[in-house]
Amino acid sequence: MSEYPVATAEKRSIWIRGLLMILMALAYQLAGTVLFFIALIQFVLALLSDAPNPRLAAFGRSVGLFQSQIASFVSFASEDLPFPFADWPS
């Protein structure tokens, strides 16, 4: 009888992970859109000033790392939850 509650707890945690995976997939899509606009703005800035904006480049790098963390989580490669459950990647 002690095995039944453990199986129920595991089922509940997989459902919670599934919900988190759906939310993280939505965040991944949003981050992709943000990254597209960062790239577009950087291209325009590079055309106008002959150099990309370093602060915008650093933000774009952190958005890419955020997407990498999400991909690792939703593919079960990592158990670590990405932002907002952890710190924003630097």
C-alpha positions, 0 to 999 in steps of 0.5 A: 500500500505504500507504493500507491501514494508514491506513484500518485506523487510522481504522477502529480509532479509530472503533470506540474512539469508538463504545465511548466513545460507549456509555460516555458515553451510560450516564454521561448516563443516570446524570447524568440520574438524579442531576439528577432527585434534585437537583431533587427535593431542591432542591424539598423544601428550597425548601418547608422553608426558602423558599430553594434550597441554593446549593451544591446548585444549583451542583452541579446546574448542573455536572451539566447542563454535564456532560450538555451535554458528553456530548451534544456528544461523542456527536452528533459536534458536539465531539471533546473527551471529557467527564469523566473524560477531562477536568476536571469542568465548573465 
